[in-house]
């Protein structure tokens, strides 16, 4: 399995994979990443300054990904780890840890001071991974992500 930066040709397959994962996880279709317009144009969404999205690929099949972008309508020193989802065949192989490390390395190279995450209560495996990676829980959302139904918020200092 290979981790690489997203390409424009990945848009359609990635949109299908991400929505499939969100449905599998029982994520509501409104108030979450499911309804984000960028799901159909992930390559374009991550062309902004200080943004990047990585995909996991195995034999030309996209198995998921994760990205970093400035926290929308938030402190410019804070980034957000976004849309980190993997299909079942990519889970349990250490890819989540690798992906977080790659994303946080990028965030540090862009001089972000903190990284924020929003997630769902039932995504317990992801939360365990975030905690192992140095994130801690906070009691309020940050920025204006539009994900009003994501009630779990975490942050990590990068410096």
For each residue, the residues with C-beta under 8 A, 3 or more apart:
1: 56 57 58 63 90 93 95
2: 56 57 58
3: 54 55 56 57 95 98 99 102
4: 7 54 55 57
5: 52 53 54 55
6: 10 14 42 43 46 53 54 55 65 67
7: 4 10 43
8: 11 43 44
9:
10: 6 7 13 14 42 43 55 62
11: 8 14 15 40 41 42 43 44
12: 15 16 40
13: 10 16 17 61 62
14: 6 10 11 17 18 42 55 62 65
15: 11 12 18 19 39 40 42
16: 12 13 19 20
17: 13 14 20 21 62 63 64 85 87
18: 14 15 21 22 33 39 42 64 65 83 85
19: 15 16 22 23 34 39
20: 16 17 23 24 87
21: 17 18 24 25 64 85 86 87
22: 18 19 25 27 32 33 34 85
23: 19 20 26 27 34
24: 20 21 88
25: 21 22 85 120 122 123
26: 23 120 122
27: 22 23 32 33 34 120
28: 31 32 34 149
29: 32 34 35
30: 34 35 149
31: 28 35 146 147 148 149 150
32: 22 27 28 29 35 120 147 149 150
33: 18 22 27 36 39 82 83 147
34: 19 22 23 27 28 29 30 39
35: 29 30 31 32
36: 33 39 83 146
37: 40 41
38: 41 42 44 45
39: 15 18 19 33 34 36 42 83
40: 11 12 15 37
41: 11 37 38 44 45
42: 6 10 11 14 15 18 38 39 45 46 53 65 67 83
43: 6 7 8 10 11 46 47 53
44: 8 11 38 41 47
45: 38 41 42 48 51 53
46: 6 42 43 51 52 53 67 69
47: 43 44 51
48: 45 51 69 70
49:
50: 68 69 70 79 110 112
51: 45 46 47 48 67 68 69 70
52: 5 46 67 68 103 106
53: 5 6 42 43 45 46 65 66 67 68 82 83
54: 3 4 5 6 65 66 67 99 102 103
55: 3 4 5 6 10 14 62 63 64 65
56: 1 2 3 62 63 64 65 86 90 95 99
57: 1 2 3 4 60 61 62 63
58: 1 2 61 63 89 90
59:
60: 57
61: 13 57 58
62: 10 13 14 17 55 56 57 65
63: 1 17 55 56 57 58 86 87 89 90 95
64: 17 18 21 55 56 84 85 86 87 90 95
65: 6 14 18 42 53 54 55 56 62 83 84 85 99
66: 53 54 81 82 83 84 85 99 100 102 103
67: 6 42 46 51 52 53 54 81 82 83 84 103
68: 50 51 52 53 79 80 81 82 103 104 106 107 110 112 115
69: 46 48 50 51 72 79 80 82
70: 48 50 51 74 76 78 79 80 112
71: 74 75 78 79 80 116 142 143 145
72: 69 80 143 144 145 146
73: 143 144
74: 70 71 78 80 116 142 143 144
75: 71 78 114 142
76: 70
77: 111 112 113 114
78: 70 71 74 75 112 113 114 115 116 142 143 155
79: 50 68 69 70 71 107 110 112 114 115 116
80: 68 69 70 71 72 74 115 116 117 118 143 145
81: 66 67 68 84 100 103 104 115 116 117
82: 33 53 66 67 68 69
83: 18 33 36 39 42 53 65 66 67
84: 64 65 66 67 81 96 99 100 103 126
85: 17 18 21 22 25 64 65 66
86: 21 56 63 64 90 91 95 96
87: 17 20 21 63 64 90 91
88: 24 91
89: 58 63
90: 1 56 58 63 64 86 87 93 95
91: 86 87 88 95 96 125
92:
93: 1 90
94: 97 98
95: 1 3 56 63 64 86 90 91 98 99
96: 84 86 91 99 100 126 129
97: 94 100 101 129 132 133
98: 3 94 95 101 102
99: 3 54 56 65 66 84 95 96 102 103
100: 66 81 84 96 97 103 104 129 130 133
101: 97 98 104 105 133
102: 3 54 66 98 99 105 106
103: 52 54 66 67 68 81 84 99 100 106 107 115
104: 68 81 100 101 107 108 115 133 156 158
105: 101 102 108 109
106: 52 68 102 103 109 110
107: 68 79 103 104 110 112 115 158
108: 104 105 111 112 158 159
109: 105 106
110: 50 68 79 106 107
111: 77 108
112: 50 68 70 77 78 79 107 108 115 158
113: 77 78 157 158 159
114: 75 77 78 79 155 156 157 158
115: 68 78 79 80 81 103 104 107 112 135 155 156 158
116: 71 74 78 79 80 81 142 143 153 154 155
117: 80 81 130 135 153 154 155
118: 80 141 145 147 150 152 153 154
119: 123 126 127 130 150 152 154
120: 25 26 27 32 123 150 151 152
121: 124 151 152
122: 25 26
123: 25 119 120 126 127 152
124: 121 127 128
125: 91 128 129
126: 84 96 119 123 129 130
127: 119 123 124 130 131 152 154
128: 124 125 131 132
129: 96 97 100 125 126 132 133
130: 100 117 119 126 127 133 135 154 156
131: 127 128 134 135 136 154
132: 97 128 129
133: 97 100 101 104 129 130 156
134: 131 156 157
135: 115 117 130 131 154 155 156
136: 131 154 155 156
137: 152 153 154
138: 142 153 154 155
139: 153
140: 153
141: 118 145 147 150 153
142: 71 74 75 78 116 138 153 155
143: 71 72 73 74 78 80 116
144: 72 73 74
145: 71 72 80 118 141 150
146: 31 36 72
147: 31 32 33 118 141 150
148: 31
149: 28 30 31 32
150: 31 32 118 119 120 141 145 147 153
151: 120 121
152: 118 119 120 121 123 127 137
153: 116 117 118 137 138 139 140 141 142 150
154: 116 117 118 119 127 130 131 135 136 137 138
155: 78 114 115 116 117 135 136 138 142
156: 104 114 115 130 133 134 135 136
157: 113 114 134
158: 104 107 108 112 113 114 115
159: 108 113
